[in-house]
Amino acid sequence: AQSVTQLDSQVPVFEEAPVELRCNYSSSVSVYLFWYVQYPNQGLQLLLKYLSGSTLVKGINGFEAEFNKSQTSFHLRKPSVHISDTAEYFCAVRVTGGGNKLTFGTGTQLKVEL
Amino acid sequence: DAMVIQNPRYQVTQFGKPVTLSCSQTLNHNVMYWYQQKSSQAPKLLFHYYDKDFNNEADTPDNFQSRRPNTSFCFLDIRSPGLGDAAMYLCATVLDRGNTEAFFGQGTRLTVV
């Protein structure tokens, strides 16, 4: 079975500073990787996904993530955050080749301060 | 433009009183999921439908049931809600097996009093 670890439950950062949200996964088979964002009392919105190919993927709102197979990581980055990026961020994995179960990490609360 | 719609957004129910949450989709996706998300926790999969085939997660309590009368609609029934069932309930869809992107609704916040 696959699992996802998000080491940081909260990340405070000042506006316009860079940020990295960490995600590590464990799986015995190859996986697809996702980052979702959740604003208060809202559903989840897909930020970006890694399926195959280039290990650096770009998503919406200026976010990007890099897949590192040897370190089983998929960290999310943004070079300059905005107040509106304050939200909960979830990393998720799904095994390739069939099945549709998304397994989520416990989430990281990003708080952007002035 | 909303593609996965959950109703209501907020639901208050009494302890032990059956409650039904609704999800509809305009995407014509084959797979529909129900997730439970408690405060400050990751979404937890309760069950999913692939077309009409129901797939229950092993640790989903019997208190939770689901119905999918057609492609567009899926319901979550909680037969006897307890205080521990208070949570955000998220509906999601995927086009088909092997397809990768899940689309989520806005969620229903359930309060049990």
Boltz contact constraints between the chains, C-beta under 6 A:
constraints:
  - contact:
      token1: [A, 32]
      token2: [B, 100]
      max_distance: 6.0
  - contact:
      token1: [A, 42]
      token2: [B, 106]
      max_distance: 6.0
  - contact:
      token1: [A, 43]
      token2: [B, 90]
      max_distance: 6.0
  - contact:
      token1: [A, 43]
      token2: [B, 104]
      max_distance: 6.0
  - contact:
      token1: [A, 43]
      token2: [B, 105]
      max_distance: 6.0
  - contact:
      token1: [A, 43]
      token2: [B, 106]
      max_distance: 6.0
  - contact:
      token1: [A, 43]
      token2: [B, 107]
      max_distance: 6.0
  - contact:
      token1: [A, 44]
      token2: [B, 104]
      max_distance: 6.0
  - contact:
      token1: [A, 100]
      token2: [B, 31]
      max_distance: 6.0
  - contact:
      token1: [A, 100]
      token2: [B, 94]
      max_distance: 6.0
  - contact:
      token1: [A, 102]
      token2: [B, 102]
      max_distance: 6.0
  - contact:
      token1: [A, 104]
      token2: [B, 42]
      max_distance: 6.0
  - contact:
      token1: [A, 104]
      token2: [B, 43]
      max_distance: 6.0
  - contact:
      token1: [A, 106]
      token2: [B, 42]
      max_distance: 6.0
  - contact:
      token1: [A, 107]
      token2: [B, 42]
      max_distance: 6.0
